Each structure stands twice: as C-alpha cells, then as structure tokens.
Amino acid sequence: METRIFGHTGRTVSVIGVGTWQFGGDWGNVSDAQALDTLAAAVDAGVTLIDTADVYGDGHSEQLIGAFLASIGGPEIYGLTVITKMGRRADPHVPGAYTYPNFRAWLDRSRANLRLDTLPLVQLHCPPTPVYSDDAVYDALDRLVEEQVIAAYGVSVETCAEALTALEHPGVTSVQIICNVLRRKPLERVLPVAKAKGVAVIARVPLASGLLTGKFTESTTFAAEDHRTYNRHGEAFDVGETFAGVPYEQGVAAGRELVRIAAELPGQPTPAEVALRWLIDQDGLTAVIPGASRPEQARANAHAAALDPLPEETLAELEAVYLRYAAPYVADRW
C-alpha cells in the first residue's frame, strides 16, 4: 500500500483509508462483529488511516474502533492513524457552541471511546460557516494541542470556500472534503492551495454514496434508516453528503458508464476501483476514505491502490461522464 505524508504531522498514512460512518448507523444495519471483521480486513490489506466521528451512532463507531485497537495491542503495532471529528453534538448547532469547554468535553468522551490518551487528529465536523474564520476557535484548538489532548487538528468542510478560509490558519493540518469523479471543484480550488501549504487533503464520499460502484438501478431501494433514503433531498443535513449532491437517476446513469469504462481496462477492475484510483492520482490529494461494511469491501477498496494509473483515454472518458451527468447539478455548488 502506498503511503503519503500526512500534513504537518510527519506521520505517513495509506492512500486508501477506511471511513466508519456505517458502523454507527445511517447506512442500514452493520453488526458489531461485522464492523470489527471489516476493520481487521482493512488493516490486513495495508490500510493505516481510520476515520470516524463522535456522532456516528452517538459514539458507537468510536467505541468499536477503540475495542479493535485494544484487540491488536494499540495503534502503534500497525502504524495506524485514527482521526475523529467533533462539533455535530452541539444542540443547537450554532457558531457559539464551538468553545474550549465544549471541545474539551467532546474530546474527553472521544478519548474514552477510542481508548487513546492523545487523539492523533480531530477535525471540526462541518460546522456553521462562520466558525472557519473565528480566531477564538483556532486558539482553543491550539490550547488542546498544548495540553496533549490532541496531537493535531483539521477541518471537515462542505464547500471549497470553507476549506480556503480554514487554510488561512497555520495550525490546520488537514482538510476533509467531498471529492470524486462526479465532484471535481476541489481539484482546482482546494488541492493546489493545500499542497502549497503542506496541508493534507482527505477525500470523502469517494464513491458518491455507492453510485460509482455501478450496482444501483433506478428501482434500488435503501433501508429507512439509511441516509440514502432519508436525506436524498437534504432533509436531514447537507444534500451534498448523499450521492455527492447528484440527482439519483443521473448518478445511476453515470454508474453505468463507469461499468463500461472499467470493463474496457486491462484486468477489468471494478468501477469502484477505477473511481478510487482516479482520486489517488490527483495531485495534492493525501488519502481517500471509502466506507466498507464487509471485509470483502475493505479488501477491494484497498486493492485500488495496486492498480496502474489510469490511461489518458480513460481520464477523458471519466471527464465526459462528469460533464454530462453531474456538472450541471454540482459545478456551481459547494
């Protein structure tokens, strides 16, 4: 597994990580045993970056990761970097909630869940836009670094503008942003700036909530508790988090194109592998965090790093897919 330097930390992380929102709910039912087996498969395949958040299952995802780390003797054994997020527990979720006392309470809970004295990295979890320009927020984060509650901090953003605001602050180590074959704006707006500043960029929603696997049809249904059912039009949170903001039918059509493109490549990689390989080849990108609910998914995601870079003709075809099916809906947003 290829590794890259993670921002200012000096740590190295695998280019393919694993996202664990699915271990806390919102993606249908994933049993605890299944989640632990999936983590084990990912690590066995060379994954060293694990992403979670304190609101995934109200901490259940963190607790499962903590149990997994304990079962293997701690993160150091495999050189693992576990990153979490905070802020979405605020009720109400307003800029004024992003204070040192709240940070400390949230982080103490995450440290207990993850069984870690110092968290390697915490990210602000898509806070209200004014938070990114509030110097007091960064002062509080700097204090937490000094206290060794966290080793570093970053931001998880909805928009390129939010990312660019955060990148003005020298303490920011990483930016996590939605980026995939169907969401390309960060490639031009964010990645060059982050690279120049030595800041890590993590791509989330890399498979557009599964659309880029090519497995969905117009008649596919999802569980009621799955965000692909209840947030399809942004009813619960930003619509860009679900199917990357691409209308479902357009995304299904794009997925079919990925199936065709993948079948024409040597070795016939899966559409998901093609989509992940496309991402990790982007200049300035540090890592990609696809979710996985089963061990075989974790292994398949990791295998994308073993593929050869995509040929120019394939890149042109993928751009055509974006322009036809996604650009009219996402190019001027986020």
C-alpha positions in Angstrom: 0.0 0.0 0.0 1.4 3.4 -1.0 1.7 5.9 1.9 2.0 9.6 1.9 3.0 12.2 4.5 0.0 13.5 6.5 0.2 17.3 6.5 2.4 18.9 9.2 2.4 15.8 11.4 5.2 13.9 9.7 3.2 10.8 10.0 2.6 8.6 7.0 -0.8 7.2 6.1 -2.1 4.8 3.5 -3.5 6.4 0.4 -6.6 4.3 0.9 -8.1 4.6 4.3 -11.5 3.5 5.7 -14.4 5.6 6.7 -16.6 4.3 9.5 -19.9 6.2 9.4 -21.5 2.9 8.5 -20.5 1.4 11.9 -22.7 3.9 13.7 -25.8 3.7 11.6 -27.2 5.8 8.7 -26.2 3.1 6.2 -28.5 0.3 7.3 -27.6 -2.3 9.8 -23.9 -3.3 10.3 -23.4 -5.7 13.2 -20.6 -5.1 15.7 -18.9 -8.4 14.7 -19.1 -7.4 11.0 -17.6 -4.0 11.8 -14.7 -5.5 13.7 -14.1 -8.0 10.9 -14.1 -5.2 8.4 -11.5 -3.2 10.3 -9.3 -6.2 10.6 -9.6 -6.9 6.8 -8.7 -3.3 6.0 -5.6 -3.3 8.3 -4.6 -6.6 6.9 -4.8 -5.1 3.4 -2.4 -2.3 4.4 -4.9 0.4 5.4 -3.4 2.6 8.2 -5.9 5.6 8.2 -9.2 5.2 10.0 -11.7 8.0 10.0 -14.6 8.3 12.4 -16.7 11.0 14.3 -18.3 11.3 17.7 -21.8 11.4 16.2 -21.5 8.2 14.3 -24.0 6.1 16.3 -23.6 8.7 19.1 -20.1 7.4 19.7 -20.7 3.7 18.8 -18.3 3.9 15.8 -15.6 5.3 18.0 -16.2 2.6 20.6 -15.9 -0.2 18.1 -12.6 1.3 16.8 -11.4 1.6 20.4 -12.2 -2.1 21.0 -10.5 -3.0 17.8 -7.3 -1.1 18.8 -7.3 -2.8 22.1 -7.6 -6.2 20.5 -4.5 -5.7 18.4 -2.4 -4.1 21.2 -2.9 -0.5 20.2 -2.5 1.6 17.0 1.3 1.6 17.1 1.5 -2.1 16.2 0.4 -1.5 12.7 1.2 2.2 12.5 -2.4 3.2 12.5 -3.7 6.8 12.5 -7.2 7.2 13.8 -8.8 10.6 13.2 -12.2 11.7 14.6 -14.4 14.7 14.3 -16.3 16.9 16.7 -19.0 19.6 16.8 -22.1 18.0 15.5 -23.1 17.0 19.0 -23.8 20.7 19.7 -27.5 21.3 20.3 -28.3 23.8 19.0 -25.6 23.5 16.3 -24.6 27.2 16.2 -21.3 29.0 15.9 -21.3 29.9 19.6 -21.1 26.2 20.6 -17.5 25.9 19.3 -15.8 26.8 22.5 -12.9 25.3 24.5 -15.2 23.9 27.3 -17.3 22.1 24.7 -14.3 20.9 22.8 -12.7 19.5 26.0 -16.0 17.7 26.9 -16.4 16.2 23.4 -12.8 15.2 23.2 -12.7 13.6 26.6 -15.6 11.5 25.5 -13.9 10.5 22.2 -10.7 9.7 24.0 -12.6 7.3 26.3 -14.4 5.8 23.4 -11.2 5.3 21.4 -9.1 4.3 24.4 -6.5 6.9 23.4 -4.9 9.4 25.8 -4.0 11.8 22.9 -6.0 11.8 19.7 -3.8 11.9 16.6 -6.1 14.3 14.8 -9.5 15.9 15.4 -11.5 17.6 12.7 -14.2 20.2 13.1 -17.2 18.4 11.7 -18.8 20.6 9.1 -19.5 23.4 11.5 -21.5 26.6 10.6 -19.6 28.6 8.0 -18.6 31.5 10.4 -16.7 29.0 12.6 -13.9 28.7 10.0 -13.0 32.3 10.3 -13.2 32.6 14.1 -9.7 33.0 15.6 -11.0 32.0 19.1 -11.8 28.6 17.7 -8.3 28.1 16.5 -6.9 29.4 19.8 -8.9 26.8 21.6 -7.6 24.1 19.3 -4.1 25.2 19.8 -4.6 25.1 23.5 -5.8 21.5 23.2 -2.6 20.6 21.3 -0.5 22.2 24.0 -2.4 20.1 26.6 -1.7 17.0 24.5 -5.5 16.2 24.3 -4.9 16.2 20.6 -1.8 16.0 18.5 -3.2 18.0 15.6 -6.4 19.4 14.2 -8.1 19.8 10.8 -11.4 20.6 9.3 -14.1 18.7 7.5 -16.0 21.1 5.1 -18.9 21.2 2.9 -17.6 23.9 0.5 -14.4 24.9 -1.2 -14.8 28.4 0.2 -14.9 27.0 3.7 -11.7 25.0 3.0 -9.9 28.0 1.7 -10.9 30.1 4.8 -9.6 27.3 7.1 -6.4 27.1 5.1 -5.5 30.7 6.1 -4.9 29.4 9.6 -1.4 27.9 10.1 -2.4 25.3 12.7 -4.7 23.5 10.3 -3.1 20.1 9.4 -5.8 18.6 7.2 -8.9 19.4 5.1 -11.5 16.7 4.5 -13.8 17.4 1.6 -16.2 15.7 -0.7 -14.3 14.9 -3.9 -14.9 12.2 -6.5 -15.4 11.6 -10.3 -18.7 13.5 -10.0 -17.5 16.3 -7.7 -14.4 17.9 -9.1 -14.4 21.5 -7.9 -11.9 20.8 -5.1 -9.3 19.7 -7.6 -8.9 23.2 -8.9 -9.9 25.3 -5.9 -8.5 23.5 -2.8 -5.8 20.9 -3.6 -3.3 23.4 -5.1 -3.5 25.7 -2.1 -3.3 22.9 0.4 -0.3 21.4 -1.3 1.5 24.7 -1.3 0.9 25.0 2.5 1.8 21.4 3.2 -1.7 20.5 4.4 -3.2 17.1 4.0 -6.3 16.6 1.9 -8.7 13.7 2.6 -11.4 12.9 0.0 -14.6 11.7 1.5 -17.7 10.3 -0.3 -15.3 9.0 -2.9 -17.9 6.6 -4.5 -20.8 9.1 -4.3 -22.6 7.0 -1.7 -22.2 3.9 -3.8 -23.3 5.3 -7.2 -19.8 4.9 -8.6 -19.9 1.1 -7.9 -22.4 0.8 -10.8 -24.5 -1.5 -8.7 -27.6 0.6 -8.4 -30.6 0.9 -10.7 -33.5 3.4 -10.8 -35.5 0.9 -8.7 -32.9 0.2 -6.0 -34.3 0.9 -2.5 -32.4 1.5 0.8 -33.4 1.0 4.4 -35.5 3.6 6.1 -32.6 4.4 8.5 -30.1 4.8 5.6 -29.3 8.4 4.7 -29.7 7.5 1.0 -33.4 7.2 1.8 -34.0 10.0 4.4 -31.6 12.6 3.1 -31.9 12.3 -0.6 -33.1 15.8 -1.0 -31.2 17.3 2.0 -34.0 16.7 4.5 -31.6 16.0 7.5 -28.3 17.6 6.5 -26.4 18.9 3.5 -27.6 17.2 0.4 -24.1 17.0 -0.9 -23.3 14.3 1.6 -25.8 12.0 -0.1 -24.9 10.8 -3.6 -22.5 13.8 -3.6 -25.4 16.0 -4.4 -26.0 14.4 -7.8 -29.7 13.6 -8.6 -30.1 9.9 -8.1 -31.2 9.0 -11.6 -28.3 10.9 -13.1 -25.9 9.2 -10.7 -27.3 5.8 -11.7 -26.6 6.6 -15.4 -23.1 7.7 -14.5 -22.6 4.4 -12.7 -23.5 2.5 -15.8 -20.9 4.4 -17.7 -18.3 3.5 -15.0 -19.2 -0.2 -15.5 -18.5 0.1 -19.2 -15.2 2.1 -18.8 -13.9 -0.4 -16.2 -14.7 -3.4 -18.4 -12.5 -1.9 -21.2 -9.4 -1.6 -19.0 -6.7 -4.3 -18.7 -7.6 -6.7 -15.9 -11.1 -5.4 -15.8 -11.0 -3.6 -12.4 -14.3 -2.9 -10.7 -15.9 0.5 -11.3 -15.2 1.4 -7.6 -11.5 0.6 -8.1 -11.4 2.8 -11.1 -13.1 5.7 -9.2 -10.7 5.3 -6.2 -7.6 5.0 -8.5 -8.7 8.2 -10.3 -8.8 10.0 -6.9 -5.5 8.9 -5.5 -3.8 10.0 -8.7 -4.9 13.6 -8.2 -2.0 16.0 -7.4 -2.2 17.2 -3.9 -4.5 14.5 -2.5 -3.3 12.7 0.5 -5.8 9.9 1.1 -9.3 8.6 0.3 -11.6 7.2 2.9 -14.2 4.9 1.3 -16.6 3.3 3.7 -16.8 -0.5 3.9 -19.5 -2.6 5.6 -18.0 -6.0 4.9 -14.4 -7.4 4.9 -14.5 -8.1 1.1 -15.4 -4.4 0.5 -12.5 -3.3 2.6 -10.1 -5.5 0.7 -11.5 -4.4 -2.7 -11.1 -0.8 -1.8 -7.5 -1.3 -0.7 -6.8 -3.1 -4.0 -7.4 0.1 -5.9 -4.0 1.3 -4.7 -2.4 -1.6 -6.6 -3.8 -0.6 -10.0 -1.7 1.2 -12.5 -2.5 4.9 -13.1 -5.4 5.3 -15.5 -4.6 5.9 -19.1 -5.3 9.3 -20.7 -8.2 8.0 -22.8 -9.9 6.7 -19.6 -9.4 10.1 -17.9 -11.1 11.7 -20.9 -14.0 9.3 -20.7 -14.4 10.0 -17.0 -14.4 13.7 -17.5 -17.1 13.3 -20.2 -19.2 11.3 -17.6 -18.8 14.2 -15.2 -19.7 16.8 -17.7 -22.8 15.0 -18.9 -24.3 13.6 -15.7 -23.0 15.7 -12.8 -21.6 19.1 -13.8 -25.0 20.8 -14.5 -26.0 20.0 -10.8 -22.8 20.4 -8.8 -20.3 22.6 -10.7 -21.7 25.8 -9.3 -22.3 24.5 -5.8 -20.2 23.7 -2.8 
